[in-house]
């Protein structure tokens, strides 16, 4: 058997199979008593208003994170292209945040926006905004999106810079000679030609926001206040490892697995065909 | 020939090795969750125990936060690799109790090896919490704490409050907090850690009102929460009203509010006695009072319930290992060890003798306030309402309560609605946990 196949079997199919099996069991934390219940855990999870709320939270969070991270990165990349001096330094510095671990990024933003000691929270208060991410769900979500997006901006920036460099200068110059202004040139020439990069980043960012932000949620809000920032991944952790309801937690992770498979299929079958790769 | 001689020599030395290893020390593993000064206490106690005898070697291993340690223990048990001793926080007690096949009651460990075990040496309020309804002691109380009131004396002075007379009832706390806020002595009057533990579980015990049916879950069976009774509703409505103008400031679900108090933002603060270390370290001019009670409650103040953690022994270990565990627990119960633990960590002593000895040594005279948590816990014999609370899924029920409190403090619902929701959702979760 090929080694890569063995690795896939051991590290993917085996745990996935375990999760599937666990998702059809009702079990006490110690595994002393267990009952096979077929799909009862799935029915329970899908009928749980807290789970539906969690889906909604995840959609809002992922879209907001992806959009904010991409818009800011694109702006910075366009600016970087325009820079005449210190281009290299500017780019290098912008890549640094990518090296920061999600939990550390979360702690950093938590400190900045901590209602009692945070400097940015102080600034917001002096502007007359009653900043309180501990009790205000919207504020908590803004904080979370800021932290998650901030960490992803450098990655996106890197790809946008590369994408911008691939845009033929002749096209832009021709448009300029025809009298198209800077904004017009960007939206009609540069932006469409960036579509493959934008699409690739959209997928990467969405997947990042969906599955890679546990550390940030754990460090910043812990899913609160109420359940306003409990994402799907965080709920899997909370139900499984804090509340020790293993069946529900396994059922939720199987659902997440299905979502990943579906996303990948959509990406390959439909969207990838429609994007024009220059 | 030479080779055979060598082989025989190896065989002989191997036999020797295996026979000596039979006399070697038995290792006892202890997984714990203690950090900072409390971790030093664990290390010192272990070292001293190992030096005191030569049969057993206690090996303490740090496993992360309380929930992480509990999960590590559960995962290890499922993999057949459980440690001998596991430190489990108060909230995880119900989880451990429900796992009868996985653990060995401490009482059995102690008596099983022909060691005399006298339960009456231990503080009844603490031991009662870690025992079955029939009185069998299930785990060894290692670190127990009790919620108390701290106040900032400088802020009290500025607000014109009596520096030597901290508020005794909740109504007095509200009044003092309003005075602190309106006088401008501090931006907020009162804050608290652990709303669930302090304002529900201990509030119920201290005021001698029921938190849930079945002796708050200690008598077992299906439990129904009682936390939407008028006394709770009035209490939380008062908190919600004070939160509107910032007289009460919410810090978070666990001990985050400590920051707010340490920063001098609030004048009054309720928190575990185990949190004293950080307040001493900050150099604040602080005072300690007992946990406030509700002046409408007839029996108040009754007694508080223990927080902290206890040591559980896993089942299916060898007799030799149980002997080692029993020897360690006997060592841990010694008066001088308990005295050290109590004075160094701020946790309660678990034996009466250690409490008396600490008192005699003049420690409480030098450190006023350090006796308060002990007196709160042991002042009166516990009633059905004040032995503690126990559920198979207490962490989940506390989460539900916190979610409802947060909505209430954000002004989205009244105290009545919050507590009604907490009861409905909590009862449903308990029912489901029992089905598993």
Interface residues (C-beta under 8 A of the other chain):
Chain A: X26 X27 X28 X29 X30 X31 X32 X33 X114 X116 X117 X134 X135 X136 X137 X222 X224 X225 X226 X227 X238 X241 X242 X243 X244 X245 X247
Chain B: X67 X71 X74 X77 X78 X95 X98 X99 X101 X102 X250 X251 X252 X253 X259 X260 X263 X265 X393 X395 X396 X399 X402 X403 X404 X406 X407 X409 X410 X433 X435 X436
